[in-house]
Amino acid sequence: MASSVAVFRTLRVSASFASKVVNRKVPAAAVLSSNFKLTEKRSMSTNTTGEKSLDLSGIFPPVITPFDDQENIKYDQMGNNMKRFSEIPFRGFVVLGSNGESVYLSKEEKVETVKKMREMAPKDKIILAGSGCESTRDTIEMSTLMAEVGADAVLVITPCFYKGGMTADALFQHFTKVADASPVPVVLYNVSKFTGVDITAETAIRLSAHPNIIGLKESSGDVAKIGSVVHKTKGNNFQVLAGSASFLLPAYAVGAVGGVCALANVLGNECCDLHKLYHTGKYDEARSLQHRLIAPNAAVTSKFGVPGLKQSMEWFGLYGGPVRSPLLPLTKQQIEDARSAFTGNGFL
């Protein structure tokens, strides 16, 4: 694994070249056909067995961004959380995901946060950095910046402001251009509950043929869709990650390789246990654990969101801290309701 990640890092497009691409000083045709670094990266995105070289199998917590009372990022608390996370057998970390309040961070904060996470995280852990922006041009620039500060792959959410224009063809073109230019592998991010835009199974299957698009984080909970994508992308060695702990076990049953689970910020060992139980054939134990994770997962996602996640982390000795405005902290009643989801299932 270390060698394959190193290959991607040595082949990253330089910042100056990427800037020229973004500013359209280099024709698109030249980027796709004559840039030797890009061609070399694409040819090495698969290994001799036909498998894409970055293995995503396992659990990724989408880490929170810790703030102080003035809503400034507390990198020291990020480091404290990472010390705890380093003791858990995570595959890696998602930085600048939905639970990281990435939509509230400036460009400079995003770059610095990924840089700090790469420095703090164990070297064998994958850093999957959110780089999606509304325009293709900005997404390419952000993906390049994420790679420059140490991301091993980028997680690219769908553009969503002009929802009516985000057709299957528009999304296909967007993700293709990003993957063509990205110095590191691309993972598609489908979370229609936030964006109102869906990457259909058909679009994901089409995109899976791109050598620099290695997977999909599917947050819809549509297990049939996950199974269909897995089944129809076998020849492309495409990897699907469940986007929530609430359907992690069913997703494994139809071929998902891992999960990006908000709950893993709080119950990281338990999420990793579920991964291990399934892959060692202990299905009854896996099912029992999955049942116990459903209510706590809802507390930190659909019911109380990021405020609920940050509050829950405090109960387990981690730093959650305040949310950034306009999000609000939980009310006293909400805190009680969230806590009961954990106590009622034996986690507190």
Secondary structure, DSSP 8 states (H G I E B T S, - for coil): -HHHHHHHHHT---HHHHHHHHTT-S-HHHHHHT-HHHHHHHHTSB-TTS-BSS---EEE-B----B-TTS-B-HHHHHHHHHHHTTS--SEEEESSGGGTGGGS-HHHHHHHHHHHHHHS-TTSEEEEE---SSHHHHHHHHHHHHHTT-SEEEEE---TTGGG--HHHHHHHHHHHHHH-SS-EEEEE-HHHHS----HHHHHHHTTSTTEEEEEE-S--HHHHHHHHHHTGGGT-EEEES-GGGHHHHHHTT--EEE-GGGGTSHHHHHHHHHHHHTT-HHHHHHHHHHHHHHHHHHTTTTHHHHHHHHHHHTT-------TTS----HHHHHHHHHHHHTTT--
